[in-house]
Amino acid sequence: MEQLRTRRQTRASVLAALLASGGLFRPRLAEACRLTEASISRIVAELKNEALIEEIRRPAPYPGGPAQLVTLHKDLRLAGLEIAQDHLSLAIAPPRGPADHAERLPLPASAPAARVQAVLRQGIEGLAAWCARQGVAPRQIGVAIPGFRGIGGPRN
C-alpha cells in the first residue's frame, strides 16, 4: 500500500518533476507524480497563482492531445550552496540556464567549525546582498555537502 503524501509533499513532487524534465504536459505530469488529472489541475492552478509555474503553448504531442506545457516560471530563481574541493560555492540561477551570480570562497577541509561558520555566513550574506541589489528573491535553496548523510537519508 502506498503511503499518503501531505499537500506539501505532493506540491514538491510536481515541482521536482518539472525541474527534472524541463516541462511536461498535464497528463504526463499526473503520471510522473502518481496523481489524478483533477489533482494536477488543482495544484497547477495553485502554483500558477504563486508564480512558481506557467503554461506555455506547444504543439500537441499527438492529435487531440494537450497544447499547454507546464514549466517552472521563467522568472523563478533558485540558490545553491556547495561545499567541495576546499571551497564554498554559491550561485543563483533560473532552473534552466546560466547562473545570474556565482562566487567561490576558500574553505579548507581542515578548517575548524568556527571558520566554517564564518565562511558560510560571509557567503550567504554576500548572496543575500546581491539578491537585494538585483531585486531577486530565490524561491528555493539547495545545499550540497559531499559525503554528508542526513539521519536515515541518502547521500547527497
NUGU-393787 format. One line per field, with one value per residue: x, y, z of N, C-alpha, C in turn; residue number from 1. Coordinates in steps of 0.05 Angstrom, whole numbers. Each point is the difference from the previous one (the first is absolute). Layout:
REM residues N
n.east [X|...]
n.north [Y|...]
n.up [Z|...]
ca.east [X|...]
ca.north [Y|...]
ca.up [Z|...]
c.east [X|...]
c.north [Y|...]
c.up [Z|...]
n [NUM|...]
//
This chain:
REM residues 156
n.east [17|-7|21|-18|-1|14|-15|16|-1|-26|-2|16|-16|-20|9|5|-24|-9|13|-6|-24|-2|-19|-26|-14|-24|-8|22|-6|-26|8|17|-21|-11|-11|-24|-12|-21|16|10|-25|-7|20|-4|-26|4|16|-19|-19|18|-4|-6|-23|2|-19|14|-10|-3|11|-24|7|-26|-13|-11|27|11|-5|-4|25|1|10|24|-9|1|-14|-5|10|21|5|26|5|26|5|22|20|-2|-25|-12|-16|-8|-26|-9|-21|-9|-22|-3|26|15|20|-17|8|26|7|26|-3|25|0|24|4|24|-17|6|-18|14|20|-10|-7|24|11|-15|4|26|0|-15|15|22|-10|-7|24|11|-14|6|25|-4|-11|18|-20|21|-13|24|10|20|7|25|3|20|-10|-16|-8|-24|-15|10|12|-4|22|9]
n.north [-24|19|12|11|19|18|21|6|-26|1|24|-10|-21|17|16|-22|-9|24|1|-25|7|23|-17|-2|-15|10|-14|8|24|-5|-12|19|14|-19|19|6|1|-8|-17|-8|1|-11|-18|-5|2|-15|-17|1|-1|-18|1|-25|-2|-7|5|-14|14|-26|-9|-10|-18|2|-9|24|0|2|26|-4|9|-15|24|0|19|14|13|-25|4|-16|-4|-2|-17|-1|-18|6|-17|0|1|23|-13|24|-4|17|-15|3|-15|13|-1|19|0|13|-15|-1|-12|1|-10|6|-26|1|-25|10|17|14|-10|16|-10|-25|5|11|-20|-17|13|2|-25|-8|15|-8|-25|3|12|-19|-18|12|2|-25|1|-19|-17|-15|-19|-10|-12|-9|-19|-1|-20|-4|-25|21|-13|10|4|-24|21|3|-8|24]
n.up [0|-17|11|15|-19|12|2|20|7|-3|11|19|-2|-2|18|14|-7|5|22|5|-8|12|5|8|-18|6|-21|-12|8|-5|-22|-5|9|-15|-16|7|-23|16|13|-23|-8|24|-1|-26|5|21|-14|-19|19|7|-26|7|-13|-26|-16|-17|-20|-4|-22|-4|19|-3|-22|6|2|24|2|25|-3|22|7|11|15|-22|18|2|24|-3|25|-2|19|-4|17|-14|-2|26|-8|5|-16|-8|-6|-18|-8|-25|1|-22|2|-9|18|16|20|1|22|5|24|7|2|12|-9|8|-11|22|17|16|-13|1|25|4|-14|12|23|-6|-8|20|16|-14|1|26|3|-15|12|22|-8|-7|24|6|1|9|-14|-6|21|-15|17|-9|16|-18|1|1|22|-8|20|-6|-10|-25|-11|3]
ca.east [-17|15|-3|-13|18|-12|-3|26|15|-12|10|29|4|-6|22|24|-3|3|28|15|-8|0|-28|-16|-28|-14|-3|26|7|-16|12|27|-4|-19|-23|-21|1|-14|19|20|-12|-1|27|10|-13|13|28|-1|-7|24|21|21|-1|-16|-7|9|-13|18|-15|-9|18|-16|-25|-20|13|2|17|12|22|4|28|6|-3|25|12|8|29|8|27|14|25|14|27|15|26|11|-14|-29|-10|-27|-10|-29|-5|-26|2|14|15|25|-3|-1|21|14|25|13|16|17|-9|16|-13|8|-8|-16|-29|-4|8|-21|-24|5|0|-28|-14|10|-11|-29|-5|7|-21|-24|4|-2|-29|-13|7|-12|-29|-6|-6|-1|-23|9|29|10|26|14|24|9|6|-18|-23|-20|-10|-15|-5|21|22|-7]
ca.north [24|25|19|25|23|26|19|11|-20|-2|24|-4|-20|13|18|-16|-12|21|7|-22|-5|25|6|-23|4|-8|-29|-12|10|-15|-27|2|5|-19|15|2|26|20|10|16|25|17|8|18|26|11|8|23|23|7|7|-20|-14|12|-18|11|-14|-16|-19|-24|-22|-19|13|3|1|26|19|17|-13|11|4|19|28|11|19|-15|-2|-19|5|-25|1|-25|-1|-20|7|22|25|4|12|10|11|3|-4|-11|-29|-8|23|6|14|29|8|-22|6|-23|9|-22|-13|-24|-23|-2|25|-5|6|29|11|-9|17|27|0|-3|25|19|-7|5|29|10|-8|16|27|1|-3|25|21|-7|-4|-28|-16|-29|-14|-25|-1|-27|-2|-26|-5|-27|-18|4|-17|8|-21|-19|9|-7|20|21]
ca.up [0|-2|23|-7|1|8|-22|-4|-14|-27|-14|-4|-21|-25|-6|-6|-27|-20|0|-13|-28|-16|-6|-8|-4|25|4|6|27|18|1|13|29|10|8|-20|-15|15|20|-14|-8|24|8|-20|5|24|-5|-18|16|16|-20|0|-26|-21|-22|-26|-23|-16|-17|14|-6|-16|-8|21|26|13|-14|20|14|27|5|21|-9|-11|18|25|5|20|11|7|15|0|12|-14|-10|16|-7|2|-25|2|-26|-4|-28|-7|-1|-24|-11|14|26|0|18|13|13|12|23|10|25|2|13|28|14|24|-2|0|-27|-18|5|-9|-29|-7|5|-20|-26|0|1|-26|-19|7|-8|-29|-5|7|-20|-26|3|-5|24|-6|10|12|4|3|12|-5|16|-7|21|22|-1|20|17|-15|-27|-20|-4|-19]
c.east [18|-6|-13|20|-15|-2|27|18|-9|9|29|5|-6|23|26|-2|4|30|17|-5|3|-29|-14|-28|-14|-4|26|9|-16|11|26|-3|-19|-25|-22|2|-15|18|21|-12|-2|27|12|-12|13|28|1|-6|24|23|24|2|-16|-6|6|-13|21|-18|-7|18|-14|-26|-20|12|2|19|14|21|3|30|4|0|27|14|8|30|4|28|12|26|13|27|14|27|12|-12|-29|-8|-29|-8|-30|-5|-29|2|15|14|25|-6|-1|23|13|25|11|19|17|-10|15|-14|6|-8|-16|-29|-5|7|-21|-25|5|-1|-29|-15|8|-13|-30|-7|6|-21|-26|3|-3|-30|-15|6|-14|-30|-9|-5|0|-23|7|31|8|28|11|25|8|6|-19|-24|-18|-9|-18|-3|22|22|-8|22]
c.north [25|18|26|23|24|17|12|-19|-3|23|-2|-20|12|19|-15|-13|21|9|-21|-2|25|8|-26|9|-11|-31|-14|9|-16|-28|0|3|-19|14|-1|26|22|12|18|27|19|10|20|28|14|11|23|26|10|7|-20|-15|16|-21|14|-16|-14|-18|-25|-23|-22|14|0|1|28|19|19|-16|14|1|17|28|11|19|-13|-1|-20|6|-27|6|-28|2|-24|11|25|27|-2|14|8|10|4|0|-8|-30|-11|24|6|15|30|11|-24|10|-24|10|-24|-11|-27|-22|-2|24|-7|10|30|12|-8|18|28|2|-4|26|21|-6|5|29|13|-6|16|29|3|-2|26|22|-5|-3|-29|-14|-29|-13|-26|1|-29|1|-27|-1|-28|-16|3|-19|8|-24|-19|7|-9|20|21|3]
c.up [0|23|-10|2|10|-24|-8|-16|-29|-18|-7|-22|-27|-8|-7|-28|-22|-1|-14|-30|-18|-8|-9|-6|25|2|8|28|21|3|15|30|12|12|-21|-15|14|22|-12|-8|24|8|-20|4|24|-5|-20|15|16|-19|2|-27|-19|-21|-26|-22|-16|-18|16|-7|-17|-7|22|28|11|-15|20|16|27|5|25|-11|-8|19|27|2|24|9|7|15|-1|14|-13|-8|14|-6|8|-26|4|-28|2|-30|-5|-1|-25|-11|16|26|-5|16|13|14|14|22|10|27|2|16|29|17|25|-4|-1|-27|-20|3|-11|-31|-10|3|-21|-27|-2|1|-26|-21|5|-9|-30|-8|6|-21|-27|2|-6|26|-8|13|14|2|3|11|-5|16|-6|24|24|-4|23|16|-17|-29|-19|0|-19|-20]
n [1|2|3|4|5|6|7|8|9|10|11|12|13|14|15|16|17|18|19|20|21|22|23|24|25|26|27|28|29|30|31|32|33|34|35|36|37|38|39|40|41|42|43|44|45|46|47|48|49|50|51|52|53|54|55|56|57|58|59|60|61|62|63|64|65|66|67|68|69|70|71|72|73|74|75|76|77|78|79|80|81|82|83|84|85|86|87|88|89|90|91|92|93|94|95|96|97|98|99|100|101|102|103|104|105|106|107|108|109|110|111|112|113|114|115|116|117|118|119|120|121|122|123|124|125|126|127|128|129|130|131|132|133|134|135|136|137|138|139|140|141|142|143|144|145|146|147|148|149|150|151|152|153|154|155|156]
//
